[in-house]
Structures are given as structure tokens and as C-alpha cells.
Amino acid sequence: MTPARNLPPRNVRTALAASDERAKSLIALIDDLIAIVNEENAELAKGLPASRLKQVDEKSRLATLFEQSVAEAVARAQSLHVQDRVLREQLMERILKLRGAMDENVMRLRAAIEASNRRIEAIMQAIREQIANVSPYGAAGRRVTSAASYGTNVRA
């Protein structure tokens, strides 16, 4: 018979293994989210309008899954007690990496929105100028008659 090692009870070991598996799946989800956010950031860096990005739906889906995972852990009053130090460090590294990617994403999305607003304002200004140039009304709202010259070029 082998001497008893100082191992936690079987149910505790099972819970810790499940926690490690949750951490691994969370790392995979975070990696997917980082990849899609970085892809979106690259597109935004090219100057594409935010509304034309193909990553929006996938980013939203992954973000929802991430929020659900975190909310479930909070609702169950669970925390990820990751036994494996390397796995715990990987999880923390991914979370920090995701935070950095999301910070960049927010900055780029704000810039894209501002650029879209400037484009809209330029178009509206051009429309206003075009309307003003062809309008029969002046700034006071009165009909403006332009001076017309009717001449004849008749030689007698």
C-alpha cells in the first residue's frame, strides 16, 4: 500500500479540473475575440467606415458569448480557481491583450464615426450651397428677380 499523499478530496480535484477546462475554453474565446478585433482595427486603420466592416457581427457574437461566460461565473459565485500556474498566467495575459485590443478598437471606432460625420457635413454643406445657388428666394425669404438683359442684335 502506498502512503497517502496530501491530495485534496476527489470532488475538489474534479472541481479544480473543471475550472481549468473553463479557463481553457475562456482563453480560446478570448483569442478568437482578439483576432476579430485586431482584424477590425486593421480595416479601420485603412480608413474604412465602421458601417462597412464585415467583422461587426462576429465581434458582437463573440462578445456576447464572453459576457455570458463571465455572467454565469458571477451568478454561480464562481471564480476561476485555476490550479495550473501557466494556465492562470495565460488567462491573465489574454485578458490584458483583449483589453489593449478593445481600447484601440474604441479609439479607431470613434475616429471612424468622426470621419463619417465630417463626410456627412460636407455633403450637407454642398447640398445647401447648391440649393442656395438655384433658389429664387434670397436670405430674407423674398423672391429675388435677377436682372435680365434683353437685347437685340439687329442691324438696320
ABEGO torsion letter per residue (X at the ends): XBBBBBBBBAAAAAAAAAAAAAAAAAAAAAAAAAAAAAAAAAAAAAGBBAAABAAAAAAAAAAAAAAAAAAAAAAAGBBBBBABAAAAAAAAAAAAAAAAAAAAAAAAAAAAAAAAAAAAAAAAAAAAAAAAAABABBAAGBBBBBBBBBBBBBBX
